[in-house]
Amino acid sequence: MITVSVLYPNEANLRFDMDYYLNRHIPLVRRLLGSALKGVQVERGISGGTPGSSAPFFVLVHLTFDSLDAFQAAFGPHAAAIQQDIPNYSSVTPIVQVSEVTSS
């Protein structure tokens, strides 16, 4: 199993429309990626590790797939549509990381 993590840095002058993200972008992603997408977890950063510090990331999203091949096959044909939607809810470019799940 793999997780595709999409991290939105908590930058100065950040614009992020959480309502749009949760109610339009995530449903778009679910629809386009179909049954290859096994799960979605959206997290909103509330703090850094030091008390009173800002979270380094405003939003983190974790998408679960059975394998890297399954992700690439599902995402590839829809990459442009998913990426073109980013300006509708965010002013920052997300960081993407693919990880292998080694324990649960």
MODELLER restraints for C-alpha pairs under 7 A, 6 or more apart:
rsr = mdl.restraints
at = mdl.atoms
rsr.add(forms.Gaussian(group=physical.xy_distance, feature=features.Distance(at['CA:1:A'], at['CA:65:A']), mean=5.90, stdev=0.5))
rsr.add(forms.Gaussian(group=physical.xy_distance, feature=features.Distance(at['CA:1:A'], at['CA:66:A']), mean=4.42, stdev=0.5))
rsr.add(forms.Gaussian(group=physical.xy_distance, feature=features.Distance(at['CA:1:A'], at['CA:67:A']), mean=5.28, stdev=0.5))
rsr.add(forms.Gaussian(group=physical.xy_distance, feature=features.Distance(at['CA:1:A'], at['CA:100:A']), mean=6.20, stdev=0.5))
rsr.add(forms.Gaussian(group=physical.xy_distance, feature=features.Distance(at['CA:1:A'], at['CA:101:A']), mean=5.62, stdev=0.5))
rsr.add(forms.Gaussian(group=physical.xy_distance, feature=features.Distance(at['CA:2:A'], at['CA:64:A']), mean=5.83, stdev=0.5))
rsr.add(forms.Gaussian(group=physical.xy_distance, feature=features.Distance(at['CA:2:A'], at['CA:65:A']), mean=5.42, stdev=0.5))
rsr.add(forms.Gaussian(group=physical.xy_distance, feature=features.Distance(at['CA:2:A'], at['CA:66:A']), mean=6.17, stdev=0.5))
rsr.add(forms.Gaussian(group=physical.xy_distance, feature=features.Distance(at['CA:2:A'], at['CA:67:A']), mean=5.59, stdev=0.5))
rsr.add(forms.Gaussian(group=physical.xy_distance, feature=features.Distance(at['CA:2:A'], at['CA:68:A']), mean=6.51, stdev=0.5))
rsr.add(forms.Gaussian(group=physical.xy_distance, feature=features.Distance(at['CA:2:A'], at['CA:98:A']), mean=6.88, stdev=0.5))
rsr.add(forms.Gaussian(group=physical.xy_distance, feature=features.Distance(at['CA:2:A'], at['CA:99:A']), mean=5.53, stdev=0.5))
rsr.add(forms.Gaussian(group=physical.xy_distance, feature=features.Distance(at['CA:2:A'], at['CA:100:A']), mean=4.45, stdev=0.5))
rsr.add(forms.Gaussian(group=physical.xy_distance, feature=features.Distance(at['CA:2:A'], at['CA:101:A']), mean=5.35, stdev=0.5))
rsr.add(forms.Gaussian(group=physical.xy_distance, feature=features.Distance(at['CA:3:A'], at['CA:62:A']), mean=6.04, stdev=0.5))
rsr.add(forms.Gaussian(group=physical.xy_distance, feature=features.Distance(at['CA:3:A'], at['CA:63:A']), mean=5.43, stdev=0.5))
rsr.add(forms.Gaussian(group=physical.xy_distance, feature=features.Distance(at['CA:3:A'], at['CA:64:A']), mean=4.59, stdev=0.5))
rsr.add(forms.Gaussian(group=physical.xy_distance, feature=features.Distance(at['CA:3:A'], at['CA:65:A']), mean=6.39, stdev=0.5))
rsr.add(forms.Gaussian(group=physical.xy_distance, feature=features.Distance(at['CA:3:A'], at['CA:98:A']), mean=5.78, stdev=0.5))
rsr.add(forms.Gaussian(group=physical.xy_distance, feature=features.Distance(at['CA:3:A'], at['CA:99:A']), mean=5.25, stdev=0.5))
rsr.add(forms.Gaussian(group=physical.xy_distance, feature=features.Distance(at['CA:3:A'], at['CA:100:A']), mean=6.37, stdev=0.5))
rsr.add(forms.Gaussian(group=physical.xy_distance, feature=features.Distance(at['CA:3:A'], at['CA:101:A']), mean=6.67, stdev=0.5))
rsr.add(forms.Gaussian(group=physical.xy_distance, feature=features.Distance(at['CA:4:A'], at['CA:62:A']), mean=5.62, stdev=0.5))
rsr.add(forms.Gaussian(group=physical.xy_distance, feature=features.Distance(at['CA:4:A'], at['CA:63:A']), mean=5.00, stdev=0.5))
rsr.add(forms.Gaussian(group=physical.xy_distance, feature=features.Distance(at['CA:4:A'], at['CA:64:A']), mean=6.41, stdev=0.5))
rsr.add(forms.Gaussian(group=physical.xy_distance, feature=features.Distance(at['CA:4:A'], at['CA:96:A']), mean=6.94, stdev=0.5))
rsr.add(forms.Gaussian(group=physical.xy_distance, feature=features.Distance(at['CA:4:A'], at['CA:97:A']), mean=5.77, stdev=0.5))
rsr.add(forms.Gaussian(group=physical.xy_distance, feature=features.Distance(at['CA:4:A'], at['CA:98:A']), mean=4.47, stdev=0.5))
rsr.add(forms.Gaussian(group=physical.xy_distance, feature=features.Distance(at['CA:4:A'], at['CA:99:A']), mean=6.40, stdev=0.5))
rsr.add(forms.Gaussian(group=physical.xy_distance, feature=features.Distance(at['CA:5:A'], at['CA:60:A']), mean=6.89, stdev=0.5))
rsr.add(forms.Gaussian(group=physical.xy_distance, feature=features.Distance(at['CA:5:A'], at['CA:61:A']), mean=5.54, stdev=0.5))
rsr.add(forms.Gaussian(group=physical.xy_distance, feature=features.Distance(at['CA:5:A'], at['CA:62:A']), mean=4.49, stdev=0.5))
rsr.add(forms.Gaussian(group=physical.xy_distance, feature=features.Distance(at['CA:5:A'], at['CA:63:A']), mean=6.37, stdev=0.5))
rsr.add(forms.Gaussian(group=physical.xy_distance, feature=features.Distance(at['CA:5:A'], at['CA:96:A']), mean=5.63, stdev=0.5))
rsr.add(forms.Gaussian(group=physical.xy_distance, feature=features.Distance(at['CA:5:A'], at['CA:97:A']), mean=5.19, stdev=0.5))
rsr.add(forms.Gaussian(group=physical.xy_distance, feature=features.Distance(at['CA:5:A'], at['CA:98:A']), mean=6.26, stdev=0.5))
rsr.add(forms.Gaussian(group=physical.xy_distance, feature=features.Distance(at['CA:6:A'], at['CA:60:A']), mean=5.76, stdev=0.5))
rsr.add(forms.Gaussian(group=physical.xy_distance, feature=features.Distance(at['CA:6:A'], at['CA:61:A']), mean=5.07, stdev=0.5))
rsr.add(forms.Gaussian(group=physical.xy_distance, feature=features.Distance(at['CA:6:A'], at['CA:62:A']), mean=6.47, stdev=0.5))
rsr.add(forms.Gaussian(group=physical.xy_distance, feature=features.Distance(at['CA:6:A'], at['CA:94:A']), mean=6.12, stdev=0.5))
rsr.add(forms.Gaussian(group=physical.xy_distance, feature=features.Distance(at['CA:6:A'], at['CA:95:A']), mean=5.70, stdev=0.5))
rsr.add(forms.Gaussian(group=physical.xy_distance, feature=features.Distance(at['CA:6:A'], at['CA:96:A']), mean=4.63, stdev=0.5))
rsr.add(forms.Gaussian(group=physical.xy_distance, feature=features.Distance(at['CA:6:A'], at['CA:97:A']), mean=6.67, stdev=0.5))
rsr.add(forms.Gaussian(group=physical.xy_distance, feature=features.Distance(at['CA:7:A'], at['CA:57:A']), mean=6.39, stdev=0.5))
rsr.add(forms.Gaussian(group=physical.xy_distance, feature=features.Distance(at['CA:7:A'], at['CA:59:A']), mean=6.06, stdev=0.5))
rsr.add(forms.Gaussian(group=physical.xy_distance, feature=features.Distance(at['CA:7:A'], at['CA:60:A']), mean=4.56, stdev=0.5))
rsr.add(forms.Gaussian(group=physical.xy_distance, feature=features.Distance(at['CA:7:A'], at['CA:61:A']), mean=6.46, stdev=0.5))
rsr.add(forms.Gaussian(group=physical.xy_distance, feature=features.Distance(at['CA:7:A'], at['CA:94:A']), mean=5.33, stdev=0.5))
rsr.add(forms.Gaussian(group=physical.xy_distance, feature=features.Distance(at['CA:7:A'], at['CA:95:A']), mean=5.04, stdev=0.5))
rsr.add(forms.Gaussian(group=physical.xy_distance, feature=features.Distance(at['CA:7:A'], at['CA:96:A']), mean=6.35, stdev=0.5))
rsr.add(forms.Gaussian(group=physical.xy_distance, feature=features.Distance(at['CA:8:A'], at['CA:57:A']), mean=5.48, stdev=0.5))
rsr.add(forms.Gaussian(group=physical.xy_distance, feature=features.Distance(at['CA:8:A'], at['CA:58:A']), mean=5.72, stdev=0.5))
rsr.add(forms.Gaussian(group=physical.xy_distance, feature=features.Distance(at['CA:8:A'], at['CA:59:A']), mean=5.25, stdev=0.5))
rsr.add(forms.Gaussian(group=physical.xy_distance, feature=features.Distance(at['CA:8:A'], at['CA:60:A']), mean=6.31, stdev=0.5))
rsr.add(forms.Gaussian(group=physical.xy_distance, feature=features.Distance(at['CA:8:A'], at['CA:92:A']), mean=6.72, stdev=0.5))
rsr.add(forms.Gaussian(group=physical.xy_distance, feature=features.Distance(at['CA:8:A'], at['CA:93:A']), mean=6.87, stdev=0.5))
rsr.add(forms.Gaussian(group=physical.xy_distance, feature=features.Distance(at['CA:8:A'], at['CA:94:A']), mean=4.62, stdev=0.5))
rsr.add(forms.Gaussian(group=physical.xy_distance, feature=features.Distance(at['CA:8:A'], at['CA:95:A']), mean=6.44, stdev=0.5))
rsr.add(forms.Gaussian(group=physical.xy_distance, feature=features.Distance(at['CA:9:A'], at['CA:56:A']), mean=6.10, stdev=0.5))
rsr.add(forms.Gaussian(group=physical.xy_distance, feature=features.Distance(at['CA:9:A'], at['CA:57:A']), mean=4.27, stdev=0.5))
rsr.add(forms.Gaussian(group=physical.xy_distance, feature=features.Distance(at['CA:9:A'], at['CA:58:A']), mean=5.81, stdev=0.5))
rsr.add(forms.Gaussian(group=physical.xy_distance, feature=features.Distance(at['CA:9:A'], at['CA:94:A']), mean=6.90, stdev=0.5))
rsr.add(forms.Gaussian(group=physical.xy_distance, feature=features.Distance(at['CA:10:A'], at['CA:55:A']), mean=6.81, stdev=0.5))
rsr.add(forms.Gaussian(group=physical.xy_distance, feature=features.Distance(at['CA:10:A'], at['CA:56:A']), mean=5.44, stdev=0.5))
rsr.add(forms.Gaussian(group=physical.xy_distance, feature=features.Distance(at['CA:10:A'], at['CA:57:A']), mean=4.61, stdev=0.5))
rsr.add(forms.Gaussian(group=physical.xy_distance, feature=features.Distance(at['CA:10:A'], at['CA:58:A']), mean=4.63, stdev=0.5))
rsr.add(forms.Gaussian(group=physical.xy_distance, feature=features.Distance(at['CA:14:A'], at['CA:91:A']), mean=6.05, stdev=0.5))
rsr.add(forms.Gaussian(group=physical.xy_distance, feature=features.Distance(at['CA:14:A'], at['CA:92:A']), mean=6.79, stdev=0.5))
rsr.add(forms.Gaussian(group=physical.xy_distance, feature=features.Distance(at['CA:15:A'], at['CA:90:A']), mean=5.38, stdev=0.5))
rsr.add(forms.Gaussian(group=physical.xy_distance, feature=features.Distance(at['CA:15:A'], at['CA:91:A']), mean=5.17, stdev=0.5))
rsr.add(forms.Gaussian(group=physical.xy_distance, feature=features.Distance(at['CA:16:A'], at['CA:89:A']), mean=5.34, stdev=0.5))
rsr.add(forms.Gaussian(group=physical.xy_distance, feature=features.Distance(at['CA:16:A'], at['CA:90:A']), mean=4.45, stdev=0.5))
rsr.add(forms.Gaussian(group=physical.xy_distance, feature=features.Distance(at['CA:16:A'], at['CA:91:A']), mean=6.69, stdev=0.5))
rsr.add(forms.Gaussian(group=physical.xy_distance, feature=features.Distance(at['CA:17:A'], at['CA:89:A']), mean=4.77, stdev=0.5))
rsr.add(forms.Gaussian(group=physical.xy_distance, feature=features.Distance(at['CA:17:A'], at['CA:90:A']), mean=6.56, stdev=0.5))
rsr.add(forms.Gaussian(group=physical.xy_distance, feature=features.Distance(at['CA:20:A'], at['CA:89:A']), mean=6.15, stdev=0.5))
rsr.add(forms.Gaussian(group=physical.xy_distance, feature=features.Distance(at['CA:21:A'], at['CA:89:A']), mean=6.17, stdev=0.5))
rsr.add(forms.Gaussian(group=physical.xy_distance, feature=features.Distance(at['CA:29:A'], at['CA:82:A']), mean=6.69, stdev=0.5))
rsr.add(forms.Gaussian(group=physical.xy_distance, feature=features.Distance(at['CA:30:A'], at['CA:37:A']), mean=6.93, stdev=0.5))
rsr.add(forms.Gaussian(group=physical.xy_distance, feature=features.Distance(at['CA:32:A'], at['CA:78:A']), mean=6.59, stdev=0.5))
rsr.add(forms.Gaussian(group=physical.xy_distance, feature=features.Distance(at['CA:33:A'], at['CA:74:A']), mean=5.23, stdev=0.5))
rsr.add(forms.Gaussian(group=physical.xy_distance, feature=features.Distance(at['CA:33:A'], at['CA:75:A']), mean=6.26, stdev=0.5))
rsr.add(forms.Gaussian(group=physical.xy_distance, feature=features.Distance(at['CA:36:A'], at['CA:65:A']), mean=6.16, stdev=0.5))
rsr.add(forms.Gaussian(group=physical.xy_distance, feature=features.Distance(at['CA:36:A'], at['CA:70:A']), mean=6.18, stdev=0.5))
rsr.add(forms.Gaussian(group=physical.xy_distance, feature=features.Distance(at['CA:36:A'], at['CA:71:A']), mean=6.82, stdev=0.5))
rsr.add(forms.Gaussian(group=physical.xy_distance, feature=features.Distance(at['CA:36:A'], at['CA:74:A']), mean=6.38, stdev=0.5))
rsr.add(forms.Gaussian(group=physical.xy_distance, feature=features.Distance(at['CA:37:A'], at['CA:63:A']), mean=6.90, stdev=0.5))
rsr.add(forms.Gaussian(group=physical.xy_distance, feature=features.Distance(at['CA:37:A'], at['CA:64:A']), mean=6.02, stdev=0.5))
rsr.add(forms.Gaussian(group=physical.xy_distance, feature=features.Distance(at['CA:37:A'], at['CA:65:A']), mean=5.36, stdev=0.5))
rsr.add(forms.Gaussian(group=physical.xy_distance, feature=features.Distance(at['CA:38:A'], at['CA:64:A']), mean=5.24, stdev=0.5))
rsr.add(forms.Gaussian(group=physical.xy_distance, feature=features.Distance(at['CA:38:A'], at['CA:65:A']), mean=5.40, stdev=0.5))
rsr.add(forms.Gaussian(group=physical.xy_distance, feature=features.Distance(at['CA:39:A'], at['CA:63:A']), mean=5.75, stdev=0.5))
rsr.add(forms.Gaussian(group=physical.xy_distance, feature=features.Distance(at['CA:39:A'], at['CA:64:A']), mean=5.01, stdev=0.5))
rsr.add(forms.Gaussian(group=physical.xy_distance, feature=features.Distance(at['CA:40:A'], at['CA:62:A']), mean=5.70, stdev=0.5))
rsr.add(forms.Gaussian(group=physical.xy_distance, feature=features.Distance(at['CA:40:A'], at['CA:63:A']), mean=4.71, stdev=0.5))
rsr.add(forms.Gaussian(group=physical.xy_distance, feature=features.Distance(at['CA:40:A'], at['CA:64:A']), mean=6.49, stdev=0.5))
rsr.add(forms.Gaussian(group=physical.xy_distance, feature=features.Distance(at['CA:41:A'], at['CA:61:A']), mean=5.62, stdev=0.5))
rsr.add(forms.Gaussian(group=physical.xy_distance, feature=features.Distance(at['CA:41:A'], at['CA:62:A']), mean=5.14, stdev=0.5))
rsr.add(forms.Gaussian(group=physical.xy_distance, feature=features.Distance(at['CA:41:A'], at['CA:63:A']), mean=6.68, stdev=0.5))
rsr.add(forms.Gaussian(group=physical.xy_distance, feature=features.Distance(at['CA:42:A'], at['CA:60:A']), mean=5.97, stdev=0.5))
rsr.add(forms.Gaussian(group=physical.xy_distance, feature=features.Distance(at['CA:42:A'], at['CA:61:A']), mean=4.49, stdev=0.5))
rsr.add(forms.Gaussian(group=physical.xy_distance, feature=features.Distance(at['CA:42:A'], at['CA:62:A']), mean=6.57, stdev=0.5))
rsr.add(forms.Gaussian(group=physical.xy_distance, feature=features.Distance(at['CA:43:A'], at['CA:59:A']), mean=5.65, stdev=0.5))
rsr.add(forms.Gaussian(group=physical.xy_distance, feature=features.Distance(at['CA:43:A'], at['CA:60:A']), mean=5.09, stdev=0.5))
rsr.add(forms.Gaussian(group=physical.xy_distance, feature=features.Distance(at['CA:43:A'], at['CA:61:A']), mean=6.15, stdev=0.5))
rsr.add(forms.Gaussian(group=physical.xy_distance, feature=features.Distance(at['CA:44:A'], at['CA:58:A']), mean=5.79, stdev=0.5))
rsr.add(forms.Gaussian(group=physical.xy_distance, feature=features.Distance(at['CA:44:A'], at['CA:59:A']), mean=4.54, stdev=0.5))
rsr.add(forms.Gaussian(group=physical.xy_distance, feature=features.Distance(at['CA:44:A'], at['CA:60:A']), mean=6.41, stdev=0.5))
rsr.add(forms.Gaussian(group=physical.xy_distance, feature=features.Distance(at['CA:45:A'], at['CA:55:A']), mean=5.30, stdev=0.5))
rsr.add(forms.Gaussian(group=physical.xy_distance, feature=features.Distance(at['CA:45:A'], at['CA:57:A']), mean=5.84, stdev=0.5))
rsr.add(forms.Gaussian(group=physical.xy_distance, feature=features.Distance(at['CA:45:A'], at['CA:58:A']), mean=4.90, stdev=0.5))
rsr.add(forms.Gaussian(group=physical.xy_distance, feature=features.Distance(at['CA:45:A'], at['CA:59:A']), mean=5.75, stdev=0.5))
rsr.add(forms.Gaussian(group=physical.xy_distance, feature=features.Distance(at['CA:46:A'], at['CA:55:A']), mean=5.62, stdev=0.5))
rsr.add(forms.Gaussian(group=physical.xy_distance, feature=features.Distance(at['CA:47:A'], at['CA:53:A']), mean=5.81, stdev=0.5))
rsr.add(forms.Gaussian(group=physical.xy_distance, feature=features.Distance(at['CA:47:A'], at['CA:54:A']), mean=4.87, stdev=0.5))
rsr.add(forms.Gaussian(group=physical.xy_distance, feature=features.Distance(at['CA:47:A'], at['CA:55:A']), mean=4.14, stdev=0.5))
rsr.add(forms.Gaussian(group=physical.xy_distance, feature=features.Distance(at['CA:48:A'], at['CA:54:A']), mean=5.10, stdev=0.5))
rsr.add(forms.Gaussian(group=physical.xy_distance, feature=features.Distance(at['CA:48:A'], at['CA:55:A']), mean=4.18, stdev=0.5))
rsr.add(forms.Gaussian(group=physical.xy_distance, feature=features.Distance(at['CA:48:A'], at['CA:56:A']), mean=6.29, stdev=0.5))
rsr.add(forms.Gaussian(group=physical.xy_distance, feature=features.Distance(at['CA:65:A'], at['CA:71:A']), mean=5.99, stdev=0.5))
